[in-house]
Amino acid sequence: MSQFGLKQDTINQINQVFSAYPEISKAIIYGSRAKGNYKPGSDIDLTLVGDNINYHQLLEILNKIDDLLLPYFFDLSIFNSLNNPNLIEHIERVGITFYKREVY
């Protein structure tokens, strides 16, 4: 296993989906996988950061990740759309950058 209890190939496949969306500047992993206390069946909590990410794109991204047939459940959100102060604080406290758009 690599970072967050995921194989590097798995991370690369997920990041390849994110890279197809220029609106995504970064994805932050949080929850048990970021804290390091995950279990084999733990979900993957990711929130997307960027301008103009909408729910239609979020569903597209979830479908593309689902098409990868990875053995994980994904909880994907748009950071700017979160309205739970406790969740926002948790992400800011324990969140780790999972994907960052390359700027050339």
Backbone as CSV, one residue per row, in Angstrom:
resi,resn,N_x,N_y,N_z,CA_x,CA_y,CA_z,C_x,C_y,C_z
1,MET,0.828,-1.188,0.000,0.000,0.000,0.000,0.872,1.251,0.000
2,SER,0.317,2.274,-0.521,1.009,3.548,-0.598,0.318,4.532,0.343
3,GLN,0.339,5.761,-0.030,-0.259,6.819,0.770,-1.774,6.607,0.930
4,PHE,-2.293,6.898,2.117,-3.718,6.822,2.448,-4.270,5.401,2.372
5,GLY,-3.398,4.397,2.396,-3.853,3.016,2.298,-4.289,2.640,0.897
6,LEU,-3.821,3.382,-0.090,-4.186,3.143,-1.485,-2.933,2.855,-2.302
7,LYS,-3.062,1.979,-3.283,-1.939,1.728,-4.181,-1.706,2.961,-5.039
8,GLN,-0.463,3.195,-5.421,-0.138,4.356,-6.250,-0.922,4.335,-7.556
9,ASP,-1.133,3.145,-8.113,-1.902,3.027,-9.359,-3.339,3.521,-9.159
10,THR,-3.916,3.222,-8.003,-5.273,3.689,-7.693,-5.302,5.207,-7.609
11,ILE,-4.333,5.785,-6.913,-4.236,7.245,-6.805,-4.090,7.864,-8.192
12,ASN,-3.247,7.278,-9.022,-3.026,7.797,-10.374,-4.312,7.751,-11.205
13,GLN,-5.075,6.659,-11.094,-6.323,6.538,-11.863,-7.335,7.609,-11.445
14,ILE,-7.459,7.822,-10.145,-8.392,8.845,-9.646,-7.941,10.227,-10.108
15,ASN,-6.649,10.503,-9.985,-6.120,11.811,-10.386,-6.255,12.048,-11.882
16,GLN,-6.220,10.992,-12.665,-6.404,11.139,-14.104,-7.818,11.630,-14.410
17,VAL,-8.795,11.152,-13.650,-10.168,11.650,-13.807,-10.215,13.136,-13.449
18,PHE,-9.626,13.509,-12.319,-9.630,14.917,-11.902,-8.954,15.810,-12.938
19,SER,-7.876,15.331,-13.540,-7.110,16.161,-14.482,-7.903,16.508,-15.738
20,ALA,-8.969,15.775,-16.007,-9.803,16.054,-17.183,-10.727,17.255,-16.962
21,TYR,-10.741,17.782,-15.755,-11.611,18.910,-15.408,-10.771,20.102,-14.990
22,PRO,-10.569,21.064,-15.897,-9.728,22.221,-15.578,-10.268,23.063,-14.430
23,GLU,-11.562,22.918,-14.113,-12.141,23.678,-13.004,-11.578,23.236,-11.650
24,ILE,-11.084,22.001,-11.590,-10.568,21.470,-10.329,-9.121,21.918,-10.148
25,SER,-8.880,22.742,-9.145,-7.501,23.146,-8.872,-6.828,22.147,-7.931
26,LYS,-7.624,21.566,-7.017,-7.078,20.506,-6.174,-8.197,19.700,-5.558
27,ALA,-7.831,18.514,-5.097,-8.738,17.649,-4.351,-8.077,17.381,-3.008
28,ILE,-8.867,17.467,-1.958,-8.358,17.263,-0.605,-8.983,15.995,-0.040
29,ILE,-8.137,15.105,0.473,-8.626,13.904,1.133,-8.715,14.205,2.623
30,TYR,-9.773,13.712,3.248,-9.968,13.950,4.679,-10.576,12.697,5.292
31,GLY,-10.894,12.763,6.550,-11.467,11.597,7.222,-10.387,10.611,7.623
32,SER,-10.799,9.358,7.784,-9.886,8.344,8.315,-8.670,8.114,7.424
33,ARG,-8.830,8.241,6.121,-7.680,8.003,5.232,-6.635,9.109,5.371
34,ALA,-7.060,10.321,5.662,-6.106,11.406,5.891,-5.481,11.301,7.273
35,LYS,-6.277,10.865,8.246,-5.777,10.768,9.620,-4.912,9.530,9.830
36,GLY,-5.026,8.537,8.935,-4.214,7.331,9.057,-4.848,6.245,9.903
37,ASN,-6.089,6.425,10.335,-6.744,5.391,11.135,-7.833,4.661,10.347
38,TYR,-7.636,4.554,9.035,-8.583,3.873,8.153,-8.508,2.354,8.352
39,LYS,-9.572,1.713,7.902,-9.649,0.257,7.876,-9.731,-0.170,6.416
40,PRO,-9.559,-1.452,6.098,-9.592,-1.874,4.692,-10.850,-1.427,3.931
41,GLY,-12.001,-1.394,4.589,-13.230,-1.008,3.901,-13.599,0.455,4.040
42,SER,-12.695,1.270,4.578,-13.012,2.691,4.773,-13.261,3.390,3.437
43,ASP,-14.228,4.305,3.449,-14.502,5.062,2.236,-13.391,6.082,1.992
44,ILE,-13.446,6.693,0.835,-12.461,7.708,0.460,-13.205,9.041,0.399
45,ASP,-12.926,9.902,1.374,-13.570,11.212,1.453,-12.709,12.235,0.729
46,LEU,-13.268,12.824,-0.319,-12.547,13.824,-1.101,-13.441,15.029,-1.327
47,THR,-12.874,16.210,-1.203,-13.596,17.424,-1.559,-12.809,18.155,-2.639
48,LEU,-13.531,18.695,-3.597,-12.908,19.342,-4.747,-12.868,20.846,-4.544
49,VAL,-11.734,21.435,-4.865,-11.533,22.871,-4.723,-11.303,23.453,-6.112
50,GLY,-11.977,24.549,-6.392,-11.788,25.212,-7.671,-12.977,26.096,-7.995
51,ASP,-12.795,26.926,-8.991,-13.864,27.828,-9.400,-14.796,27.122,-10.377
52,ASN,-16.069,27.405,-10.248,-17.078,26.969,-11.206,-17.261,25.457,-11.299
53,ILE,-16.968,24.721,-10.237,-17.299,23.298,-10.220,-18.780,23.208,-9.863
54,ASN,-19.545,22.493,-10.682,-20.982,22.397,-10.406,-21.384,20.944,-10.125
55,TYR,-22.620,20.772,-9.718,-23.087,19.433,-9.338,-23.174,18.484,-10.521
56,HIS,-23.444,19.022,-11.703,-23.452,18.179,-12.900,-22.069,17.560,-13.111
57,GLN,-21.031,18.374,-12.983,-19.663,17.869,-13.116,-19.343,16.884,-11.990
58,LEU,-19.802,17.171,-10.784,-19.561,16.276,-9.660,-20.129,14.891,-9.960
59,LEU,-21.332,14.840,-10.504,-21.926,13.548,-10.864,-21.151,12.867,-11.979
60,GLU,-20.709,13.639,-12.978,-19.877,13.086,-14.051,-18.601,12.463,-13.487
61,ILE,-17.955,13.199,-12.586,-16.702,12.736,-11.983,-16.952,11.462,-11.182
62,LEU,-18.029,11.448,-10.401,-18.362,10.239,-9.632,-18.598,9.050,-10.554
63,ASN,-19.290,9.282,-11.676,-19.528,8.193,-12.633,-18.228,7.694,-13.250
64,LYS,-17.330,8.616,-13.575,-16.048,8.203,-14.166,-15.205,7.437,-13.153
65,ILE,-15.241,7.864,-11.898,-14.517,7.131,-10.854,-15.147,5.751,-10.668
66,ASP,-16.478,5.701,-10.685,-17.186,4.426,-10.567,-16.809,3.484,-11.712
67,ASP,-16.631,4.036,-12.913,-16.251,3.233,-14.084,-14.861,2.612,-13.938
68,LEU,-14.037,3.134,-13.026,-12.709,2.556,-12.793,-12.804,1.202,-12.088
69,LEU,-13.981,0.910,-11.538,-14.238,-0.362,-10.841,-13.278,-0.587,-9.678
70,LEU,-13.002,0.477,-8.957,-12.141,0.372,-7.775,-12.962,-0.150,-6.598
71,PRO,-12.355,-0.915,-5.716,-13.105,-1.536,-4.612,-13.301,-0.605,-3.407
72,TYR,-13.705,0.627,-3.681,-13.873,1.609,-2.613,-15.168,2.375,-2.826
73,PHE,-15.718,2.897,-1.732,-16.836,3.815,-1.805,-16.261,5.225,-1.711
74,PHE,-16.712,6.110,-2.592,-16.211,7.481,-2.625,-17.271,8.444,-2.117
75,ASP,-16.852,9.329,-1.239,-17.692,10.427,-0.780,-17.048,11.688,-1.339
76,LEU,-17.657,12.229,-2.391,-17.076,13.352,-3.117,-17.955,14.589,-2.896
77,SER,-17.312,15.724,-2.651,-18.050,16.971,-2.435,-17.320,18.127,-3.098
78,ILE,-18.019,19.261,-3.156,-17.430,20.507,-3.653,-17.199,21.383,-2.429
79,PHE,-15.950,21.711,-2.153,-15.610,22.430,-0.924,-16.398,23.729,-0.775
80,ASN,-16.491,24.508,-1.855,-17.174,25.803,-1.782,-18.673,25.668,-1.535
81,SER,-19.225,24.464,-1.709,-20.659,24.246,-1.498,-20.967,23.658,-0.131
82,LEU,-19.948,23.338,0.639,-20.180,22.775,1.974,-20.762,23.835,2.886
83,ASN,-21.738,23.438,3.703,-22.324,24.400,4.625,-22.349,23.885,6.064
84,ASN,-21.642,22.796,6.306,-21.532,22.259,7.661,-20.232,22.779,8.269
85,PRO,-20.313,23.695,9.243,-19.093,24.288,9.810,-18.154,23.251,10.431
86,ASN,-18.718,22.191,11.017,-17.869,21.150,11.621,-17.089,20.389,10.558
87,LEU,-17.740,20.107,9.424,-17.058,19.404,8.340,-15.967,20.289,7.734
88,ILE,-16.275,21.556,7.521,-15.288,22.490,6.970,-14.082,22.574,7.894
89,GLU,-14.325,22.683,9.191,-13.230,22.756,10.162,-12.406,21.467,10.149
90,HIS,-13.082,20.315,10.052,-12.385,19.024,10.005,-11.476,18.963,8.771
91,ILE,-12.004,19.359,7.620,-11.212,19.323,6.376,-10.013,20.261,6.486
92,GLU,-10.226,21.459,7.030,-9.122,22.408,7.170,-8.080,21.912,8.168
93,ARG,-8.516,21.113,9.151,-7.601,20.635,10.192,-6.826,19.395,9.742
94,VAL,-7.510,18.400,9.155,-6.837,17.131,8.854,-6.664,16.865,7.362
95,GLY,-7.277,17.695,6.520,-7.226,17.450,5.081,-5.811,17.526,4.518
96,ILE,-5.564,16.657,3.549,-4.255,16.593,2.870,-4.518,16.672,1.370
97,THR,-3.697,17.431,0.670,-3.866,17.531,-0.777,-3.645,16.165,-1.410
98,PHE,-4.649,15.707,-2.150,-4.625,14.416,-2.839,-4.247,14.621,-4.303
99,TYR,-4.741,15.712,-4.872,-4.483,16.055,-6.277,-4.302,17.557,-6.367
100,LYS,-3.357,17.979,-7.181,-3.170,19.410,-7.432,-2.903,19.591,-8.915
101,ARG,-3.656,20.491,-9.532,-3.492,20.751,-10.967,-2.114,21.327,-11.232
102,GLU,-1.453,20.778,-12.234,-0.152,21.295,-12.656,-0.376,22.602,-13.407
103,VAL,0.358,23.618,-13.040,0.267,24.903,-13.735,1.549,25.084,-14.527
104,TYR,1.370,25.263,-15.827,2.548,25.393,-16.701,2.773,26.818,-17.093
